[in-house]
Amino acid sequence: MTQTPDILCIGSVLWDVIGRSENAMRQGSDMPGRITQLPGGVALNIGMALARFGLRPALLSAVGRDVQGDALIDACRTRGLMTEYIYRSEDLPTDKYMAVEGTNGLIAAIADAHSLEAAGDKILRALTDGSLPAPYIGAVALDGNLTLDLLSEIARSPLLEKADLRVAPASPGKALRLKPFMQSGRGTLYVNLEEAGLLCEASFENSAEAARGMLSRGAHRAVVTNGSDPASVAYDDRVLTENPPVVHVARVTGAGDTFMASHIAAERRGKSTAEALHDALQSAALYVSGETKI
């Protein structure tokens, strides 16, 4: 008998190839370091973090029926994620993400999510073929690696109209894909300061200003982070702000996903808005410092 998921994670499920150096880097740097390959993608990173927080996430994504895809599915299952709703394509290869990091943060990255984009609404089949109840009334973590057309469809779809939508843009380059959720006033949007500025076509000095700006432009609820500077949550014309802990930065890829997962898990446990923000900042700090296992 298939278990019932606690939350759906919709978006990118791929391999992360990360090069990390223990030195500060800049464009053109050639430094010694370590190169790792781990399961990744925004939806998967969020799902793995949710599983660590005791939830049972199900993935809705596209993964190729290739050797790398089979290995990725096995890795997801090992980490406590439900994979039976993933669309497995015979023709599309398994996606990848490649990044280079130094002690001064992310230097450069390329996200190859072309198979996810090509799969389109096939990744939602479980919501239309009876595999999952529809309209879905639980929590949904959604990432901006999907196409703008599919995100626009999801923003107004009756399949998810009763769901607790939590949406992240995946990267500043894909931030504008979240506009349908601002236009429809649906969901909680998780963005950083740069992404908030792009969505609002404005320049913000801090996360509180950005969170207010998101609400004024139609967002139902906004959570804005700003690296080591204060993060804010805005809702119902209220704004809560807190400083993150000061830690040594050992890694950055996946920190935002850990923050979002912790925030969702805390609110599902019934914690207040302020408590959930505090928990999320603490969890992200532990991840960035390297103290949280992947």
N, C-alpha and C positions, 0 to 999 in steps of 0.2 A: 504494500500500500504506500502510495506516494505521500510524503509529509507535506503539510501546509506551510508555505514560506511565511516568515514574519514581515518580509519586505521584498519588493522587486527592485533589482538594480539593472537599469536599462541603459545600454551604451557600449563603450569600448571594452573588449576583453582581448588582450594581446600579450606579446612578450615585450618586456622592458629591457633594453640593452643600455646599461648605464656605465659610463666611465667617470671615475671619481679620483681626484688628486688631493693630497694633503697640503697643497700649496694654493695660494691665490692665483687665479688665471685671468687672461684677457683674450681677446680675439687674436688668433695666430699662435697662442702658447703651445709648447710641446713639452709636456711634463710626465714624469713617472706617476703611476697610479694603479688602480684596480678596475677591471672591466667585469661586470656581472650581468647575467641574464636571469630575470625573475618574472613570474607572472605579474602583469600590470594592466594598464588601461584605467581610466577614471572609474567606470562602473565596477570593475574588478577590485581596484584598490579600496573603494568604498565598501564593497561586499566583504573583503577580507578583514577590514577593520571592524565592521559590524559583527562578523563572526567572533572576533576576539572579544567583543563586548557582550557576547552571549546570545546574539540573535541568529536566526536561521534565514539567510538571504538566498534568493533565487536569481539567477542571471538570465537576462533576455538580451542576446547579442548575436553576432555572427562569427563563427570559427570554422576555418577550412577543414576538410577531411584529408589533411595531409599529416605527415609525421609530426610536425611541430604542433598542429592542432590537436592531435591525439594526446601528445605530452602535456599540452596546456589544459585540456579537459581533466586529465588525471591530477594535475597539480591543483586545480580548482577544487576537485572533490576532496583531496587530501586536506585542504584548508577549510573544510566544512561548508562549502558552497554547493547549492543545488544547480546542476547543469542540464537537467533533462529538458528545459525549455529553450535551450540555445539552438539557433538555426545553424545546421551543419551543411555547408555548401560543398558540392563536388568540384565546382569550377573556380571558386575564389580562394586565394591563399590566406593563411592566417596572418593577421596584421601585426605590425611591430612599431615600437617607439624607441628612439635612440636619443640619448642626452649626454652632455659633458658637464660635469660639475667641479667646482673648486671650493676652497674654504670661503670664498666670497660669493657663493651661490651658483645658480644655473648660468652657464656660459652660452650654451646653444642647445637646441633640441629640434628633432624632426619627428612628427607623428604621421605614420603611414597607416591611416584608417580607411583606406580605399575600399576594402572588402565590406566593412561595416556600412559605408555609404552606398555601395552598390547593392547590398542586400535590401535596403529600404525597409518597407513595412513588413517584410517577411519575418523580421525579428519579433513582431508582435503577434505572430500566429497563435501563440498559446492563449491569447486573450479573445481570439475569434473562433477557435475550434473547440472550445469547451474544456481545454486542459486547465485553464484558470477561470475562476468566476468573473463574470463581467456583467454590469460595471464593477470594476475592482474597487474595493472600499478601504484597502489598507494603505500602508506607506509605500511610496515609490521614490527611489533615488534615480535621477535622470541626468545624463551628461550631454554636453553640447557637441560631441563628436558625430552625432546624427546630422543628417542634412537639414537645411532650413525648412524645406518642404515637409519633412517628417515631423520635425519639432512643431511646426505650425499646426499640423494635423493633430498631434498629441495634445496641444494646448486647447483645442476645441472638441476633442473626441469624447463621445459619450462613454467610451470604454473606460476612461479614467476621470470622468467628471466628478466622481465622489471620492477619489483618492487624495491622500495627503501627499501632494507633489513637492519634492525637494529637488531643485535644479541647479546644476553647476555648469559653467561654460566650457570647461576643459582647458582653455588657454585664452589669453587676451586676443589672439588672432581669431577666435571663434565666439567672442563675447556677444557680438551682434546677433548671433543665432538665438539668443534668449529673448529678443524683443517680442515675439509672440506672447510670451508669458507676462510681460509688462503690459502689453496691449489688452490682454484678456483679464488682467488682475488675478492671475492664478498662481498658486504655489509660493514656496519660500525660495528665494534666489540667493545663492551663495557665490559671492564674487570678491575679488580683491580690489584695491583702490583704482588701479589702472582700468580694470574691466568695468567698474562702475562708471568711470569717466567716459569710456567709449559708449556704453549703453545710454548714458544721459547726454552725450555730446557736450560735456562740460569738464572743467578742471576743478578737482576737489583738494582741499588742504589736508583733510583727515577723514577717517572712516565714519565718524558721526555725521559730518557734512554730506558725505557720499550716501550714507544710508537714508538720510532725509531726502536727498535728491532723488533716490530711487523711488521712494514712496510718492513724491510729488509728480513723478512721471508715470504712475500707474501701478507700480509693483504692490502686490498684496502684503509682502513681508520681505525684508532684505537683511542679509547677514554679510557684513563687509569686513574683510581682514586687510592688514597693511604691514605684513612682515613682522618685524620686531616692535612696531608701533601699535597703539591701541586698536582693538577690534570693536565693532558695534553691531547691535541688532536693532532694527527699526520696525515698528508695527503700530497700527492704530494711533499714529502721530506721537508715539513714544519712542525714545532712543535710549538704549542701555550701552555703556561702554566699559571696557576693561583692558588693562595692560597685560600682555602675555608675559610669562616668566622669561628671565634672561638665561640663555643656555649657549653652550658651544655648539656651533653648527657643524654636524657631521654629514648630513644629507638634506636635500630639499625636495626632490621628486617624490610626490605622494603625500607631502605634508598637508596640503589643502584637503585632500581626500580623507585623511585621518581626522582632521578638524571637523569636517562635515559629518562623518560617520559618528564621531563621539557626540556631536551636538544632537543628531537624530536619536541616538541610543538614550541619551540623558532625558530628552523630552518624552520618549516612549516609556521611560521608567517613572514619569510623572514629575520630573524636576521642573522648577520654575525657569522662566526665561533667563534670569541672572545666573542661576545655578548651572544651567545647560551651557551658557557661554563660558563660564569658568571652567567647567569640565573639558570643553572642547579645546580651550587654550592650553590647558595642562597636558592633554593627550598629544596635541600637536607639538608641544615643546619636548616631550619625551621622545617622540618620533624623530624630530630634527636633531636631537642630541645623540641619536643612535641607541638609546636605551630600550626602545620598543623593538621586539623581534618582528620580522616580516613573515 
